[in-house]
Amino acid sequence: MARRAVELAAAAGIELSDDLALWSLSGERPVAAPAAGEPEDLGRLLEMSFAPSERQRQGAHFTPTALADDLVARALVGHEHASIGDPACGGGALLLAAARHLAARGEGRREIVGRLWGADIDPLAVATTEVALMLWAESQPPAGNLTAADALLDDLAWPPLDVVVGNPPFLTPLGAHAARDSSTAGRLRERYGPAVRAYTDAAGLFLLRACQLARPGGTVAMLQPQSVLAARDAAGVRDAVSALGSLVDVLIPTRAGFDAAVEVCVPIVDVGSPGPRARWSAHLATAHGVPAVELSGAHRLGDEATTTAGFRSEYYGMVDHVHEETDLPAGTPLVTSGLIDLGRCAWGERPARIGGRPWQRPVLDIGAVGGRAADWVRRTGGPKLVVATQTRVVEVVVDETGRWVAGVPLVVVLAPADRLWPLAAALAAPAVSAWLLARAAGTARTPRSLKVTAALLRSVPLPTEHGAWAEGTDAFKLGDLPAFASAMSAAYGTGPDVGAWWGERATTVWSPVAARR
Ligand SMILES: C[S@@+](CC[C@H](N)C(=O)[O-])C[C@H]1O[C@@H](n2cnc3c(N)ncnc32)[C@H](O)[C@@H]1O
């Protein structure tokens, strides 16, 4: 790294100071021939200098240039001559991107560098940022602007900043951290209170810290795992951030190149103007093109039906009693998520995976099942709706006679027999998928899918236009997709954009009973 710094400086004709931390950390100030490049090269070298396991542990993933550019461009909107901080600055990619952005507006490089603030727990990262900025500005950052510190726990002697950016570490949950280092976990709890939960990602705490470092009227833009928008254990972070400012936007990076194995997003927070408690996952849904839907109905599914889902113990209680129908003709068909389509169950037509192996026509030996699993089978054995849990749109089937056992993790909706079809049509309605995604985006296995839970289904508002709802129910039974979408849009009072969005997602899973008759 020190050698590369010398090469870059020599190529650019820049005199590096003798007192740079990089020299003392490297044990020497090397001599090297000029070799041209960019200051950002040093951050890449820094990342490569970690063994993969160490990189994972420190959460040190250099920010790709395109992503850094997009992030700072958004963060700097509305800020002239901004002071900018990055509390996990690594090799300085984001500070450099911000500096370049300000220079492109005509601001002088020396002045810009004087307004940049960086911290990193790793002294070599801080030293790298220092050299990188010096190479860019031909001027050493002021003493004290770059600090080796734990930005979550140490007091940074920074002024309140106009803009705070960052690509903080996405570290393993604090639960694991606590087991390793209970004093750090305890101090984090002390400092951030209820924002720290067992599985809170440290990146969320950096977002909160960034909001504390920004001045009222300032902006925070910080890379985060998408789970920060909806995960249960990030709720404390969302609450604490919302008390300091407003989430005004969420960028979903589209330009490739980020190396961490998670889906990421960049929440944009206007600090100092706490607005109405925004629904963070709604921003993610919007960023993924889900139309915004407000449902006014005061009557909810939970007013008419009971929703329930099985747990692991129910699953394990059943899995040993599954047979092929040919071996147990009297068994009860067992349906899995993979067999649930929109409006239709494909049991017996395509294989299902249960207990790690495929089954052609899986049946359950109900008499052999005991404990909680037996209770689950008893409770959900009658007429019901069965709803898949990880899907692109709500996929629901009607079991009018109670001929199936619902596997885990399906959600079962129990309602009077004459309400099953209307309630299925309501849940399958385009508006409901959009409404649910605005509440649950970011919680499913993939960012575009919907994770349905029993609690969420209970809260679904029912249609207010009863005539249109009845028409939609008939169309659902008949498998007439356009008529269904149009009637249910009228039933919920939503526009054609919602139906068009849903239609594009739904065609791949739409296989209602009548269409196959
Ligand atoms: C993803 S890297 C930053 C990358 C940087 N934005 C870049 O692209 O060069 C995350 C950085 O956070 C640092 N870090 C980890 N825990 C920290 C803490 N508690 N305080 C400050 N920095 C920390 C790591 O040393 C690492 O350099």
Ligand as a Chemical Component Dictionary entry (heavy atoms), coordinates in Angstrom:
data_LIG
# 
_chem_comp.id                   LIG 
_chem_comp.type                 NON-POLYMER 
_chem_comp.pdbx_formal_charge   0 
_chem_comp.three_letter_code    LIG 
# 
loop_
_chem_comp_atom.comp_id 
_chem_comp_atom.atom_id 
_chem_comp_atom.alt_atom_id 
_chem_comp_atom.type_symbol 
_chem_comp_atom.charge 
_chem_comp_atom.model_Cartn_x 
_chem_comp_atom.model_Cartn_y 
_chem_comp_atom.model_Cartn_z 
_chem_comp_atom.pdbx_ordinal 
LIG C1  C1  C 0  -17.385 -1.500 4.128  1  
LIG S1  S1  S 1  -15.927 -0.875 4.794  2  
LIG C2  C2  C 0  -15.938 0.784  4.369  3  
LIG C3  C3  C 0  -15.671 0.950  3.007  4  
LIG C4  C4  C 0  -15.503 2.371  2.559  5  
LIG N1  N1  N 0  -16.753 3.101  2.467  6  
LIG C5  C5  C 0  -14.858 2.267  1.220  7  
LIG O1  O1  O 0  -15.555 1.976  0.274  8  
LIG O2  O2  O -1 -13.665 2.395  1.193  9  
LIG C6  C6  C 0  -16.382 -0.838 6.453  10 
LIG C7  C7  C 0  -15.326 -0.248 7.320  11 
LIG O3  O3  O 0  -15.851 -0.138 8.632  12 
LIG C8  C8  C 0  -14.790 -0.284 9.535  13 
LIG N2  N2  N 0  -15.350 -0.534 10.866 14 
LIG C9  C9  C 0  -15.808 -1.686 11.406 15 
LIG N3  N3  N 0  -16.276 -1.468 12.633 16 
LIG C10 C10 C 0  -16.103 -0.144 12.895 17 
LIG C11 C11 C 0  -16.393 0.687  14.008 18 
LIG N4  N4  N 0  -16.955 0.185  15.096 19 
LIG N5  N5  N 0  -16.096 1.995  13.922 20 
LIG C12 C12 C 0  -15.526 2.510  12.808 21 
LIG N6  N6  N 0  -15.240 1.768  11.732 22 
LIG C13 C13 C 0  -15.517 0.459  11.774 23 
LIG C14 C14 C 0  -13.978 -1.395 8.952  24 
LIG O4  O4  O 0  -12.644 -1.340 9.444  25 
LIG C15 C15 C 0  -14.068 -1.086 7.453  26 
LIG O5  O5  O 0  -12.987 -0.329 7.012  27 
# 
loop_
_chem_comp_bond.comp_id 
_chem_comp_bond.atom_id_1 
_chem_comp_bond.atom_id_2 
_chem_comp_bond.value_order 
_chem_comp_bond.pdbx_ordinal 
LIG C1  S1  SING 1  
LIG S1  C2  SING 2  
LIG S1  C6  SING 3  
LIG C2  C3  SING 4  
LIG C3  C4  SING 5  
LIG C4  N1  SING 6  
LIG C4  C5  SING 7  
LIG C5  O1  DOUB 8  
LIG C5  O2  SING 9  
LIG C6  C7  SING 10 
LIG C7  O3  SING 11 
LIG C7  C15 SING 12 
LIG O3  C8  SING 13 
LIG C8  N2  SING 14 
LIG C8  C14 SING 15 
LIG N2  C9  SING 16 
LIG N2  C13 SING 17 
LIG C9  N3  DOUB 18 
LIG N3  C10 SING 19 
LIG C10 C11 SING 20 
LIG C10 C13 DOUB 21 
LIG C11 N4  SING 22 
LIG C11 N5  DOUB 23 
LIG N5  C12 SING 24 
LIG C12 N6  DOUB 25 
LIG N6  C13 SING 26 
LIG C14 O4  SING 27 
LIG C14 C15 SING 28 
LIG C15 O5  SING 29 
# 
